[in-house]
Amino acid sequence: GANIILDGSGGGVYWEVRVNGKETHAGSRWQNMKMFGVSAIEKAALVVNSLIKLEEGLNKEQTLMSLCVGKMHGGTYSTATAAECVINGVAYFSPYLGTGKEGIIKVKELLKEAVTGIDDPWLKQNPPVLKFQHYDDAYLLPDDKRGISDTVAGAITDTLGKDVVFSHLGGGCDARHLGNQGGIPAILYGPGNLALAHSTDECIDIEDYIKSIKVLAVSAYRWCR
């Protein structure tokens, strides 16, 4: 909305987990009263549950991680235990969990513990292979560089007559490059409802659009004069 300032953005760690099983025909899964065939898909479910447990534990008091298991594939046939299962996903995380490289390192360690620390005999003998693919570092506007946010907040109050709402973006954005790498204070501001982002009916309300233009015009004038 036109009265919302985002003074930070989340980071993201993209990951892949490969889980190994023991392939055999379904009819030979049990031999001599013991399990012989082990489906990697069954063991992959334990990995997913462990990751979700991590997410729920972090989010007890505030949302610090948003975990997405985006893709899973494994096995070759319905009547054979899967020899391998591959899981792909991302862990978006709040800047309050960590920013820059330090935040990425922290989240990688949390994911590693969740994937490799599962109390299961098969997974202890056949550890899942965790691979990190790429990253987005989280960003948070420093307290000593809030001049730009104060300017935009004042423009919102004077132009719209509304209270300003401060929040941060759940996912990553280019503000991290300006802030973390460039040392340039950056905020996110503009029209629209984030709940509609990347959705089928993504749109921007015209009235909200015009209000944001007015706020930006006043902000630019006051910042540059």
N, C-alpha and C positions, 0 to 999 in steps of 0.2 A: 504493500500500500504506500501511498504518497507521504505518510507520516512515519515510515519505518527506516531506520538507518542500520545497516549491517556493518559492524566494525571489526569483523573477523570472518574467516572462512575455514572450513574443515579441511583435513588432509585425507589422503586415501592410500592404502597399501593393497595392491593387487596381488593375489596369490594363487598358487596351484598346489594341490596335494595329490600325490599318487599313492594309492593303497594297493598292496599285493595280496592275492589270495592263493588258493591251491585248486587248480582246475581238475575236475573229474565229472563223470556222468552222474546225474542226479540219483540214479539207482545205486551208485557206489559211494554215496556221500558218507554213509556209516559202514564201518568195517570193524568186526570184532568188538562191537558195543562201544566203539569210539568214533568220533567225528573224523573223517579222513579228508573230505572235500571242504574247503573253506572259501566262501564267496567273498570276494573283495568288496562287493556292494554292501553286504551286511556289516563289514568292518568299517566301511566308509561312513555308514550311518552313525557309528560311535564317534567318528571324527567330527561330523556335523553337530552332533549333540554337545560335544565338548566345546566347540566354538560358540554355540548358542549360549551355553552356560557361562562362558567368559563374558559375552555381551550382556547378559542379564545381570551378572554380578557387578559390572561396571556401571550399569544404568539404574542402580537402586535409588540414588538421590538426584541425579541429573543425567541427561542423555549425553554420554561420553563416546559411545561407539554405535554405529549403525552397520551391522554385518549383513552382507548379501551373499548367499550361496546361489550363484547365477546359473551354473551349469554342472551337470554330473553325467558321466557316461561310462559304461563298463560292461564287460561280458560280451559273448559272441552268439550265445544260443540259449533258448529257454530251459533246456534240459542239461545245462552244464554250469557248474559253479564258476563264477567270474574269476579269471586269473588276475585281472587288474581293474581298478576303478579310478577315474580321474575327476577331481572336483575343482572347479574354478570359481573364484569369487573375489570380493573386495571388502575391506574393512574401512569404512569412512569413520573418521574420528574428530572429536571436538578439539578446537585449539586449546581448550582448558586441560586436555590430556597431554599436550605438548605441541610446540611449534617448531618450524624449521627441521633441521636434520635430527635434533634431539627427539622430537615427536615421532618421527618415522622409526628411529631406532627403538624407542620404547614400545611402539605398537608391534614391531616385528618380533620383539622378545615375548610379548604377551601371546601372540599367535603361535610362536614356536612352542611355548610352554603348553598351550591348549592342545596342540596337535601331537606332540611327542610324550606328553605326560599322562596318557590314558592308561588306566589300570585294566589291561586286558592281556592275557598270556600271549595270544597270537601277535598282537601289535607290538608287544615288548620284544619278541623274537624277530619280527618283521616290521621294523619301524616305518611309518609313513614317510614319504619323501616330500618335504615342503620346499617349494621354490617361489621366490618373490620375483614378480615380473616387472612392475614399474610403480612409481610413487607420485603422490601429490603432497607437498608439505603444507601444513596448516599455518595460518597467519592470524595474528591478533594485533590490532592497533595499539602501540605502546602508550602508556598513561601519560608520558611526557611529550607526546606528539599528537594531542587530540585537538589541535587548532582547527583542522579541516572539519572534524565531526561537530565541533561547537558552532562553526560557521553555518553548516547545513542545518543543524538543529535550530538555530536562531531563525533561519529563513523559513523553516517549516512552521514554527510557532507564529511568526509575524505574518506569513502569507496565508496559511490555512487555519490558524487559530486552534490548532490541535496539539495535544500532548505528544511528545516524541517517544517512540518505542525503539529501544536499542536491542539488537539481537545479533546473531551471526549466522552465516550460511552453513548449512549442514554438509554440503559437498565442497569441492575445490573450485577455485576460480583464479583468474590472472592477477588478483590483488596480491597473491603470495609472491609473484615475481617482483612487483614494485616494492613491496615491503621487506621481504626477507633477503632478496638478492640486491635490490637497488637502493634500499634504505630510504625509500620515498613513502611517507605516510599515505595510506590508501583506505578508502571506505567503499561500500557498495550502496548505491542509492538509485531508485528508479521506480516506475510504475509496475503493477502486476501482482499476481498472487502466486507465491512460490509453490503452493499445492498443485497448481496447474502446469508447472514446468515439465517439459518432456511428455506431456499427456496428449491424448487424442484431441481434446478440445482446448488446447493451449491458446490463450487469448489475453488481451489487455483491454480493460475497460477504458473507453474514450475519456470519460471525466477524470479518471485517475491519471491518465496519460497527460492531460492538459495541466492538472494540478502539479505534477512532477516537473513539467517544463517551467512553470512559474517559479517553483522552488529552486531549480537549478539556475535559472536566470538571476535571481536575487543572490544566490550563493556565489556565483561567478563574479558578480559586480562587487560584492563585499570583500571577497577574497583577493581580487586583483587590484582594487583601488589603492 
